[in-house]
Amino acid sequence: MIAFVSDRSASQDIYVMNADGSDRRPLTTSPNQDGWPNWSPDGRQMAFQSDRSGAFNVYVMDTPGGSQADDSKARR
């Protein structure tokens, strides 16, 4: 999976897709700015930077395969 940042939804969110460009989907849907995604070594979590708390902090979220992740459970 490739993680990338896009503002296609009017806010900066993190998306993932397969290396061939298929199965593109958002991992974050916050109205705030999310960026700088980094996979954990086992690929089950992602660390990213966000200003969702009012200032930029590092967050970690689970990245379940095959479904959209729930970024509301991201931990600072």
Backbone torsions as a table, in degrees:
resi	resn	phi	psi	omega
1	MET	NA	144.1	176.4
2	ILE	-111.1	130.7	175.6
3	ALA	-102.6	138.9	178.0
4	PHE	-148.4	165.4	-178.6
5	VAL	-111.6	138.3	178.4
6	SER	-146.8	151.5	174.8
7	ASP	-108.4	25.5	-178.8
8	ARG	-61.5	-19.9	-179.8
9	SER	-102.4	20.7	178.8
10	ALA	78.6	-7.7	170.1
11	SER	-133.5	158.8	-178.2
12	GLN	-79.4	114.5	-178.8
13	ASP	-125.3	165.3	177.6
14	ILE	-100.1	133.0	178.4
15	TYR	-122.3	159.6	172.4
16	VAL	-129.8	156.1	175.1
17	MET	-157.7	163.0	173.9
18	ASN	-70.8	161.7	-178.7
19	ALA	-59.7	-25.5	179.0
20	ASP	-88.0	4.5	178.9
21	GLY	90.2	-3.0	-179.7
22	SER	-84.8	165.9	176.8
23	ASP	56.6	45.7	178.5
24	ARG	-77.1	130.0	179.7
25	ARG	-154.7	153.7	179.3
26	PRO	-78.6	142.4	170.8
27	LEU	-98.7	-31.9	177.0
28	THR	-121.0	148.3	179.5
29	THR	-137.0	24.8	-179.7
30	SER	-71.5	145.8	174.5
31	PRO	-71.9	-5.8	179.3
32	ASN	-89.7	-178.6	-178.4
33	GLN	-89.9	117.1	176.7
34	ASP	-115.2	137.8	-178.9
35	GLY	-164.9	-174.4	178.7
36	TRP	52.4	54.5	-179.0
37	PRO	-70.0	140.8	177.2
38	ASN	-140.9	123.2	178.9
39	TRP	-72.8	148.2	168.7
40	SER	-73.8	160.7	-178.7
41	PRO	-56.3	-32.9	-179.6
42	ASP	-90.9	-1.8	176.9
43	GLY	76.4	5.0	-177.8
44	ARG	-88.3	-14.8	-179.4
45	GLN	-137.3	161.6	176.1
46	MET	-135.2	134.6	171.5
47	ALA	-98.3	143.9	179.5
48	PHE	-154.9	163.9	178.6
49	GLN	-100.3	139.0	178.7
50	SER	-151.3	152.4	175.0
51	ASP	-104.4	23.5	-176.9
52	ARG	-63.6	-17.1	177.4
53	SER	-98.2	5.8	-179.6
54	GLY	104.6	-19.8	175.5
55	ALA	-140.6	156.1	-179.5
56	PHE	-70.5	129.0	178.0
57	ASN	-139.6	167.6	175.8
58	VAL	-94.7	133.6	178.7
59	TYR	-122.1	156.6	175.2
60	VAL	-128.6	136.8	177.7
61	MET	-138.6	154.3	174.0
62	ASP	-73.6	149.4	179.8
63	THR	-127.0	77.7	-178.8
64	PRO	-64.6	136.2	179.3
65	GLY	-72.7	143.2	174.0
66	GLY	81.6	-4.4	179.3
67	SER	-142.6	164.5	178.3
68	GLN	-73.8	132.6	179.3
69	ALA	-72.2	158.0	179.1
70	ASP	-104.8	96.6	-177.3
71	ASP	-73.2	-7.0	176.8
72	SER	-70.2	-14.7	178.5
73	LYS	-99.0	11.8	178.4
74	ALA	-64.5	138.7	-178.1
75	ARG	-107.8	135.4	177.8
76	ARG	-80.3	NA	NA
